[in-house]
Amino acid sequence: MPTEMISGNFNEFSFGEGDFWCNKKAPSDNAVDKCTVIRASSEKSDGSVSKSFSGSFYIGSAEEHIKGLKESCEAAGHDLAVMNITMDYADLFDSKIGIYVKGDIFNKALEDYKASGESIENETARQLDANYKQRGKEWERNCHIELNEISAKGNVTNALSQDCGIRIQGNYSRSDLQKGFRLYARKKYGEKKFNYEVFEGLKNASNETIDSFKTLTLRAGGNCAFTAKFNDTYWQSLMTELDGSTKASRPCVVYLNGEYWGLYVLEEDYSDNYFESHYGVNKDDVVVYKGDAETYQSGYKLDEGKLPEGETDEGYFFKELTDFFASHKDLSAQADYEEFSKLVDTDSVRDYFLAEVWINNKWDWPGKNWSMWKVQNTDSSNEYADGKWRFMFYDVEFGGVSGEGDAWTNTMKEDNYKPKGLLDTDTKNPAVLSFAYLMSNENFRNDFNDRLLKMSEGTFEKEKALDRLAEFESIYSPLYEQFFARYPETGSAEEALHGGYASSDCIRAFINKRDKSIQSIVDWTNLQF
């Protein structure tokens, strides 16, 4: 499969041919490990055919197929997840219906773009519409998955084997060579859930084991897919004690139609079922918004929940919030603060922005990569079913991405492209507005500033954060060599660990210095009031 057919990244435009080509070559055949996939069905005497069954088979030891298996398992203290995905070739790579390719949609978009007379640049390829950018059930395909747990000794235990739905996952990263996947368990495919304790030790708010999932995500690493890869999940692992949702995750090697497809991060998915299983709320009551200022005029989209029949306003469920912002200048009066506290969980707003500011999650945030959820109907027996908006952490991989230089950034000032940064109320971004309004209340502001200073001694305490980073390095790095051989010229194990951008060394340098700049952020914040 030519790389330019599946990726809008690493593209250059040929004016002679009038088309894009990818400057990253496909891997050599012997650089890609393979297994044998058998799909079988039986034919009855009346000519009818049974449902097909799929199985993946490996010849030789597990370590012959997965390089670094033993070292990764020993570092993690548990088995490595290996996911085999089997599906029709056309559903992946056909120009009309394939979900993994640029396809007919890109070809049409390119022709229209050229006809418009606008200048064509290399980055244009990532911006144009394509098959892999399509969303919704019409772009969901049928597949069969086998989730195997492989131990350091090479022992294999099959944990899941079932048909399910599959879609491309992600936003900007959809145009990368390695794309993320989202898996959907549905009755029409067979099982309604993925019934297995995918994430060891994962508990809900009632301290019960979570061992059933409606959806799962195979994340390629987002903006850090070809660097350390674990950037997002590393930061989230430090945030689990904060008042905000996080996703459990683990490394996962993926084989697609018998071919090694790379190292992924197997994660929980923020679906309505996530909130039901974690917080005991009715999933049909859940509403989720995600920020996406580059795509939607309103700056966000409704990700879970349905608008009432006849309603066309994307921000319908935000109406109480937007009405409050329209009728109140700030929350300096305690009565206004108390009224606002009925709409949002102030602890969740506080902890969410504490973490985002401390790690200096930049560029995509806060215009994008913020998410808020609530339930529509309240239930007094459940503290999470109070109808208040709460925050979720996701796509935080830009935290500390540039190393020590990021450590000195005043995120409060620089991250919102406004004169007063995250404190500026001249915005329609409901996430930023919620925080900016709360910071206008002196009691909330003093509490926030005090906690921000203490983050360096608690959530992101240096020794703890560096030890956790070393753990992630020891788990993921043994699997790097095989991954980068699969995607030649996109990076290397050396760069993932020690490079100058988004490497684990960058995170380490950031953590070593970040605590020294927090006081200046607090001082600047106080000067704005």
C-alpha positions as CSV (number, residue, x, y, z in Angstrom):
1,M,0.0,0.0,0.0
2,P,1.7,3.3,-1.1
3,T,2.1,5.6,1.8
4,E,0.5,8.6,0.0
5,M,-2.8,6.6,-0.3
6,I,-3.2,6.4,3.5
7,S,-1.6,9.6,4.9
8,G,-2.0,13.3,4.5
9,N,1.1,13.8,6.7
10,F,4.6,13.9,5.3
11,N,3.1,15.0,2.0
12,E,4.6,17.1,-0.8
13,F,2.8,18.4,-3.8
14,S,4.0,17.6,-7.3
15,F,2.9,20.4,-9.6
16,G,3.8,18.3,-12.6
17,E,1.5,15.4,-11.6
18,G,-1.0,17.6,-9.9
19,D,-1.1,15.4,-6.9
20,F,0.5,14.8,-3.5
21,W,3.1,12.2,-2.7
22,C,4.4,11.0,0.7
23,N,8.1,11.4,1.4
24,K,8.1,8.6,3.9
25,K,8.6,5.1,2.3
26,A,6.7,2.0,3.2
27,P,8.7,-0.5,5.3
28,S,10.5,-3.4,3.7
29,D,8.6,-6.7,3.8
30,N,10.9,-8.3,6.2
31,A,10.7,-5.4,8.6
32,V,7.0,-6.2,9.3
33,D,6.2,-9.2,11.4
34,K,3.3,-11.3,10.3
35,C,1.0,-14.0,11.6
36,T,-1.4,-16.3,9.8
37,V,-5.1,-15.4,9.8
38,I,-7.6,-18.1,9.1
39,R,-11.2,-17.3,8.4
40,A,-13.5,-20.3,8.1
41,S,-17.1,-21.1,7.7
42,S,-19.1,-24.3,7.0
43,E,-21.5,-25.1,4.2
44,K,-24.6,-27.1,5.1
45,S,-26.2,-29.7,2.8
46,D,-28.8,-27.2,1.7
47,G,-26.2,-24.8,0.5
48,S,-26.5,-22.3,3.4
49,V,-23.3,-21.0,4.9
50,S,-22.6,-20.6,8.6
51,K,-21.2,-17.5,10.2
52,S,-17.5,-17.2,9.6
53,F,-14.9,-17.6,12.4
54,S,-11.5,-16.0,12.5
55,G,-8.3,-16.9,14.2
56,S,-4.7,-15.6,14.2
57,F,-1.9,-18.1,14.5
58,Y,1.8,-17.4,15.2
59,I,4.6,-19.8,14.2
60,G,7.5,-19.7,16.7
61,S,7.9,-18.1,20.1
62,A,6.1,-14.9,21.2
63,E,9.5,-13.1,21.5
64,E,10.3,-13.9,17.9
65,H,7.3,-11.9,16.9
66,I,7.2,-9.1,19.4
67,K,10.6,-7.6,20.1
68,G,11.1,-6.4,23.6
69,L,8.2,-8.4,25.0
70,K,10.1,-9.8,28.0
71,E,11.6,-6.5,29.0
72,S,8.3,-4.6,28.7
73,C,6.3,-7.2,30.7
74,E,8.9,-7.3,33.5
75,A,8.9,-3.5,33.7
76,A,5.1,-3.4,33.8
77,G,4.8,-6.3,36.2
78,H,2.0,-7.8,34.1
79,D,1.3,-9.2,30.6
80,L,1.4,-7.3,27.4
81,A,-1.8,-6.7,25.5
82,V,-1.7,-7.9,21.9
83,M,-4.8,-7.1,19.7
84,N,-5.4,-8.9,16.4
85,I,-7.9,-7.2,14.2
86,T,-9.3,-9.0,11.1
87,M,-11.5,-7.3,8.6
88,D,-12.3,-7.1,4.9
89,Y,-9.4,-5.5,2.9
90,A,-11.9,-3.2,1.1
91,D,-13.3,-1.8,4.3
92,L,-9.8,-0.5,5.1
93,F,-8.3,0.4,1.7
94,D,-10.9,0.6,-1.0
95,S,-11.1,4.1,-2.5
96,K,-14.8,4.3,-2.1
97,I,-15.6,2.6,1.2
98,G,-12.2,2.2,2.9
99,I,-11.8,4.0,6.2
100,Y,-8.0,4.0,6.3
101,V,-7.3,5.8,3.0
102,K,-7.6,9.3,1.5
103,G,-9.9,7.8,-1.0
104,D,-12.5,9.3,-3.3
105,I,-13.4,12.0,-0.8
106,F,-9.9,13.3,-0.8
107,N,-9.6,13.1,-4.6
108,K,-12.8,15.2,-5.0
109,A,-11.7,17.7,-2.3
110,L,-8.3,18.1,-4.1
111,E,-10.0,18.7,-7.4
112,D,-12.3,21.3,-5.9
113,Y,-9.4,23.0,-4.1
114,K,-7.3,23.2,-7.3
115,A,-10.3,24.6,-9.1
116,S,-10.7,27.3,-6.5
117,G,-7.3,28.7,-7.4
118,E,-6.0,28.8,-3.9
119,S,-2.3,28.2,-3.4
120,I,-1.4,24.6,-2.6
121,E,1.1,23.9,0.1
122,N,2.4,20.6,1.6
123,E,0.2,21.0,4.6
124,T,-2.9,21.3,2.4
125,A,-3.0,17.5,2.2
126,R,-3.7,17.2,5.9
127,Q,-6.4,19.9,5.8
128,L,-8.4,18.4,2.9
129,D,-11.3,16.1,3.6
130,A,-10.7,12.4,3.2
131,N,-12.2,9.0,3.8
132,Y,-10.3,8.7,7.1
133,K,-11.9,11.9,8.4
134,Q,-15.4,10.6,8.1
135,R,-17.4,9.9,11.3
136,G,-20.6,8.2,12.4
137,K,-22.1,4.8,12.0
138,E,-22.0,4.9,8.2
139,W,-18.2,4.8,8.4
140,E,-18.2,2.0,11.0
141,R,-17.0,-1.3,9.6
142,N,-17.3,-4.9,10.9
143,C,-14.2,-6.6,12.3
144,H,-13.1,-9.5,14.4
145,I,-10.8,-8.9,17.4
146,E,-8.7,-11.2,19.5
147,L,-7.2,-9.6,22.6
148,N,-4.4,-11.8,23.9
149,E,-2.4,-11.4,27.1
150,I,1.2,-12.4,26.6
151,S,3.5,-12.9,29.5
152,A,7.2,-12.3,29.9
153,K,7.7,-16.0,29.4
154,G,5.7,-15.9,26.2
155,N,2.6,-17.6,27.5
156,V,-0.5,-16.6,25.7
157,T,-4.0,-16.2,27.2
158,N,-6.9,-15.3,25.0
159,A,-9.0,-12.7,26.8
160,L,-11.4,-11.6,24.2
161,S,-12.5,-13.0,20.8
162,Q,-15.5,-11.4,19.2
163,D,-16.9,-9.5,16.3
164,C,-17.4,-5.7,16.8
165,G,-17.5,-2.4,15.0
166,I,-14.4,-0.4,14.2
167,R,-13.9,3.3,13.2
168,I,-11.0,5.6,12.8
169,Q,-10.3,7.5,16.0
170,G,-8.8,11.0,16.5
171,N,-8.8,14.4,15.0
172,Y,-5.7,15.9,13.4
173,S,-4.0,12.5,13.7
174,R,-6.4,10.8,11.4
175,S,-4.1,11.8,8.5
176,D,-1.1,10.1,10.0
177,L,0.4,6.9,8.7
178,Q,-0.5,5.1,11.9
179,K,-4.1,5.9,12.8
180,G,-6.1,5.3,15.9
181,F,-9.1,2.9,16.1
182,R,-12.3,2.9,18.2
183,L,-13.9,-0.4,18.8
184,Y,-17.7,-0.8,19.4
185,A,-19.4,-3.8,21.0
186,R,-22.9,-4.1,19.6
187,K,-25.6,-6.8,19.6
188,K,-25.7,-6.8,15.8
189,Y,-22.1,-8.1,15.8
190,G,-22.6,-10.6,18.6
191,E,-21.7,-9.5,22.1
192,K,-23.1,-6.2,23.5
193,K,-20.0,-5.5,25.7
194,F,-16.3,-6.3,25.9
195,N,-16.6,-8.4,29.0
196,Y,-13.1,-8.5,30.4
197,E,-11.0,-6.7,33.0
198,V,-8.9,-5.0,30.4
199,F,-7.3,-2.6,32.9
200,E,-6.1,-4.3,36.0
201,G,-7.3,-2.7,39.2
202,L,-9.7,-0.2,37.5
203,K,-12.5,0.7,40.0
204,N,-15.6,2.8,39.8
205,A,-16.7,5.5,42.3
206,S,-18.1,2.7,44.5
207,N,-14.8,0.9,44.5
208,E,-16.1,-1.9,42.3
209,T,-14.0,-3.5,39.6
210,I,-14.8,-2.3,36.0
211,D,-14.7,-5.3,33.8
212,S,-17.3,-4.5,31.1
213,F,-16.9,-1.9,28.3
214,K,-19.1,-0.8,25.5
215,T,-16.2,0.9,23.6
216,L,-12.4,0.7,23.6
217,T,-9.9,3.0,22.0
218,L,-6.6,2.1,20.4
219,R,-4.8,5.4,20.4
220,A,-1.8,5.9,18.2
221,G,-0.4,8.6,20.5
222,G,-2.1,11.7,18.9
223,N,0.5,14.4,18.3
224,C,3.2,12.3,19.9
225,A,2.6,9.1,17.8
226,F,6.1,9.1,16.5
227,T,7.9,10.4,19.6
228,A,7.5,9.0,23.2
229,K,3.9,8.0,22.4
230,F,2.9,7.7,26.0
231,N,2.9,11.5,26.7
232,D,-0.9,11.8,27.2
233,T,-1.4,8.7,29.3
234,Y,1.7,9.5,31.4
235,W,0.3,12.9,32.5
236,Q,-3.2,11.4,33.0
237,S,-1.7,8.8,35.3
238,L,-0.6,11.6,37.7
239,M,-4.0,13.2,37.6
240,T,-6.2,10.3,38.9
241,E,-6.6,11.8,42.4
242,L,-7.9,15.1,41.0
243,D,-11.5,16.0,40.6
244,G,-11.7,15.3,36.9
245,S,-12.2,12.2,34.8
246,T,-9.2,10.3,33.5
247,K,-8.9,7.2,31.3
248,A,-7.2,4.0,32.2
249,S,-4.7,2.8,29.6
250,R,-1.9,0.3,28.8
251,P,0.5,-0.4,25.9
252,C,-0.9,-2.7,23.2
253,V,0.7,-4.2,20.1
254,V,-1.7,-4.4,17.2
255,Y,-1.8,-6.8,14.3
256,L,-4.1,-5.8,11.4
257,N,-5.1,-8.6,9.1
258,G,-2.1,-10.6,10.2
259,E,0.4,-7.7,9.8
260,Y,2.2,-6.0,12.7
261,W,0.6,-2.5,12.7
262,G,2.5,-1.0,15.5
263,L,2.6,0.0,19.2
264,Y,-0.7,1.6,20.4
265,V,-2.1,2.8,23.7
266,L,-5.2,0.8,24.6
267,E,-7.6,3.1,26.5
268,E,-11.0,3.6,28.0
269,D,-13.3,5.7,25.9
270,Y,-15.3,8.7,27.1
271,S,-18.6,7.3,26.0
272,D,-21.9,7.5,27.8
273,N,-21.1,4.0,29.2
274,Y,-17.9,5.3,30.7
275,F,-19.9,7.7,33.0
276,E,-22.5,5.0,33.8
277,S,-19.8,2.5,34.8
278,H,-17.6,5.0,36.7
279,Y,-20.2,7.2,38.4
280,G,-23.4,5.1,38.4
281,V,-25.4,7.7,36.4
282,N,-27.9,6.8,33.8
283,K,-26.0,6.7,30.5
284,D,-29.1,7.9,28.6
285,D,-29.0,11.1,30.7
286,V,-25.4,11.9,29.9
287,V,-24.4,15.0,27.9
288,V,-20.8,15.6,26.7
289,Y,-19.3,18.5,24.9
290,K,-15.9,18.6,23.3
291,G,-14.0,21.7,22.3
292,D,-12.9,22.0,18.7
293,A,-12.5,25.6,17.8
294,E,-10.9,24.9,14.5
295,T,-13.8,22.9,13.1
296,Y,-17.0,24.3,14.6
297,Q,-18.0,27.9,14.5
298,S,-19.3,27.6,18.0
299,G,-16.0,26.2,19.2
300,Y,-17.4,22.9,20.5
301,K,-19.5,20.0,19.5
302,L,-22.0,17.8,21.2
303,D,-20.2,14.5,21.6
304,E,-22.8,12.5,23.7
305,G,-26.5,13.2,24.1
306,K,-29.2,14.1,21.6
307,L,-30.8,17.5,21.0
308,P,-34.6,17.6,21.5
309,E,-36.6,17.0,18.4
310,G,-36.6,20.2,16.3
311,E,-33.7,21.8,18.2
312,T,-30.8,22.9,15.9
313,D,-28.6,24.8,18.4
314,E,-25.4,22.8,19.0
315,G,-25.0,24.6,22.3
316,Y,-28.6,23.8,23.6
317,F,-27.4,22.1,26.7
318,F,-25.1,25.0,27.6
319,K,-28.0,27.4,27.6
320,E,-28.1,27.8,31.4
321,L,-24.4,28.6,31.4
322,T,-24.5,31.0,28.5
323,D,-27.5,32.8,29.9
324,F,-25.7,33.2,33.2
325,F,-22.6,34.6,31.5
326,A,-24.9,37.0,29.6
327,S,-26.5,38.3,32.7
328,H,-23.5,38.5,35.1
329,K,-20.3,40.4,34.6
330,D,-18.3,38.3,37.2
331,L,-18.6,36.4,40.4
332,S,-17.1,39.0,42.8
333,A,-20.3,39.0,44.8
334,Q,-20.6,35.8,46.9
335,A,-24.3,35.4,46.0
336,D,-23.4,35.3,42.3
337,Y,-20.7,32.7,43.1
338,E,-23.2,30.5,45.0
339,E,-25.7,30.8,42.1
340,F,-23.0,29.8,39.6
341,S,-22.0,26.9,41.8
342,K,-25.4,25.3,41.1
343,L,-24.4,25.0,37.4
344,V,-20.8,23.7,37.6
345,D,-18.9,21.6,40.0
346,T,-16.4,24.2,41.1
347,D,-13.9,21.7,42.5
348,S,-13.8,20.0,39.0
349,V,-13.2,23.3,37.3
350,R,-10.5,24.2,39.8
351,D,-8.6,20.8,39.6
352,Y,-8.9,20.7,35.8
353,F,-7.3,24.1,35.3
354,L,-4.8,23.5,38.0
355,A,-3.4,20.5,36.1
356,E,-3.6,22.0,32.6
357,V,-1.8,25.2,33.8
358,W,0.9,23.3,35.7
359,I,1.8,21.0,32.8
360,N,1.6,23.9,30.3
361,N,-0.7,22.0,28.0
362,K,-0.4,24.4,25.0
363,W,-1.2,24.9,21.4
364,D,-4.4,22.8,21.0
365,W,-5.7,23.8,24.4
366,P,-7.9,25.5,25.5
367,G,-9.4,26.2,22.0
368,K,-9.6,22.4,21.6
369,N,-9.1,19.4,23.8
370,W,-11.4,20.4,26.6
371,S,-14.5,18.4,27.5
372,M,-17.4,18.8,29.9
373,W,-20.1,16.4,31.0
374,K,-23.3,16.4,33.1
375,V,-26.5,14.5,33.4
376,Q,-29.8,16.1,32.3
377,N,-32.0,14.6,35.0
378,T,-30.9,14.9,38.6
379,D,-30.9,12.1,41.2
380,S,-30.4,13.1,44.8
381,S,-29.1,9.7,45.7
382,N,-26.1,10.1,43.4
383,E,-23.7,13.0,43.9
384,Y,-22.6,12.8,40.3
385,A,-26.2,13.1,39.1
386,D,-26.7,16.7,40.3
387,G,-26.9,18.3,36.8
388,K,-23.6,20.2,37.3
389,W,-20.9,20.4,34.6
390,R,-17.7,18.5,35.2
391,F,-14.4,18.3,33.3
392,M,-12.5,15.4,31.7
393,F,-8.8,15.2,31.0
394,Y,-7.8,14.1,27.5
395,D,-5.2,14.9,24.8
396,V,-2.8,16.4,27.3
397,E,0.3,15.2,25.4
398,F,1.5,18.8,24.7
399,G,2.3,19.1,28.4
400,G,6.1,19.8,28.7
401,V,6.5,18.9,25.1
402,S,9.3,21.4,24.4
403,G,11.3,20.6,27.5
404,E,12.9,23.1,29.9
405,G,11.7,26.1,27.8
406,D,8.1,25.2,28.5
407,A,8.9,25.1,32.2
408,W,9.2,28.9,32.4
409,T,5.9,29.7,30.5
410,N,3.2,31.6,32.2
411,T,0.4,29.4,31.0
412,M,-2.2,31.5,32.6
413,K,-1.2,34.4,30.4
414,E,-0.1,32.7,27.2
415,D,-2.5,29.9,26.6
416,N,-5.7,31.7,25.5
417,Y,-4.4,34.2,22.9
418,K,-6.2,37.0,24.8
419,P,-4.8,40.0,26.7
420,K,-5.7,38.4,30.0
421,G,-5.1,34.8,28.9
422,L,-7.2,32.3,30.7
423,L,-8.7,35.1,32.9
424,D,-10.1,36.9,29.9
425,T,-13.9,36.8,29.6
426,D,-13.9,38.1,26.0
427,T,-14.5,34.6,24.6
428,K,-17.4,32.3,23.8
429,N,-15.4,29.3,25.1
430,P,-17.6,27.9,28.0
431,A,-14.7,26.1,29.5
432,V,-12.5,29.2,29.7
433,L,-15.4,31.3,30.8
434,S,-16.3,29.0,33.6
435,F,-12.8,29.3,35.0
436,A,-12.4,33.0,34.3
437,Y,-15.6,33.8,36.1
438,L,-14.7,31.7,39.1
439,M,-11.3,33.4,39.3
440,S,-13.1,36.7,39.7
441,N,-14.2,35.5,43.1
442,E,-11.5,36.3,45.7
443,N,-12.1,33.2,47.8
444,F,-11.9,30.9,44.8
445,R,-8.9,32.7,43.4
446,N,-6.9,32.5,46.7
447,D,-7.7,28.8,47.0
448,F,-6.7,28.2,43.4
449,N,-3.4,30.0,43.7
450,D,-2.6,28.2,46.9
451,R,-3.3,24.8,45.4
452,L,-1.3,25.7,42.3
453,L,1.8,26.3,44.4
454,K,1.2,23.0,46.2
455,M,0.8,21.0,43.0
456,S,4.6,20.9,42.9
457,E,4.6,19.1,46.3
458,G,1.6,16.9,45.6
459,T,0.1,15.9,42.2
460,F,3.3,16.7,40.3
461,E,5.9,16.3,43.1
462,K,9.2,16.0,41.3
463,E,10.5,12.7,42.6
464,K,7.1,11.0,42.2
465,A,6.7,12.4,38.7
466,L,10.2,11.4,37.6
467,D,9.8,7.9,39.0
468,R,6.5,7.5,37.1
469,L,8.2,8.8,33.9
470,A,11.0,6.2,34.4
471,E,8.3,3.5,34.7
472,F,6.7,4.5,31.5
473,E,10.0,4.6,29.7
474,S,10.9,1.1,30.9
475,I,7.5,-0.3,29.8
476,Y,7.3,1.4,26.4
477,S,10.9,1.8,25.2
478,P,11.6,-2.0,24.7
479,L,8.8,-1.9,22.1
480,Y,10.2,1.1,20.2
481,E,12.6,-0.5,17.8
482,Q,10.1,-2.7,16.1
483,F,7.6,0.1,15.9
484,F,9.9,2.6,14.2
485,A,11.1,-0.1,11.8
486,R,7.4,-0.5,10.8
487,Y,7.2,3.3,10.1
488,P,10.6,4.1,8.7
489,E,11.9,7.7,8.8
490,T,9.2,8.9,11.1
491,G,11.5,8.8,14.2
492,S,13.6,6.4,16.2
493,A,13.8,4.9,19.6
494,E,16.7,7.2,20.4
495,E,14.7,10.3,19.5
496,A,11.6,9.1,21.4
497,L,13.7,8.9,24.5
498,H,16.2,11.7,24.0
499,G,15.1,13.9,21.2
500,G,14.4,17.6,21.4
501,Y,10.7,17.5,21.0
502,A,8.0,15.4,22.8
503,S,10.6,12.9,24.0
504,S,10.7,11.6,27.5
505,D,13.8,13.7,28.1
506,C,11.7,16.8,27.3
507,I,9.2,15.8,29.9
508,R,12.0,15.2,32.4
509,A,13.6,18.6,31.8
510,F,10.2,20.3,32.1
511,I,9.5,18.6,35.5
512,N,12.9,19.4,36.8
513,K,12.3,23.1,36.4
514,R,8.5,23.7,36.4
515,D,8.1,24.3,40.2
516,K,10.4,27.3,40.0
517,S,8.0,29.3,37.7
518,I,4.7,28.7,39.5
519,Q,5.1,31.6,41.9
520,S,5.5,34.0,39.0
521,I,2.3,32.7,37.5
522,V,0.5,33.3,40.8
523,D,2.0,36.8,41.1
524,W,0.8,37.7,37.6
525,T,-2.6,36.3,38.3
526,N,-3.0,38.5,41.4
527,L,-2.0,41.6,39.4
528,Q,-5.0,41.1,37.1
529,F,-7.5,41.9,39.9
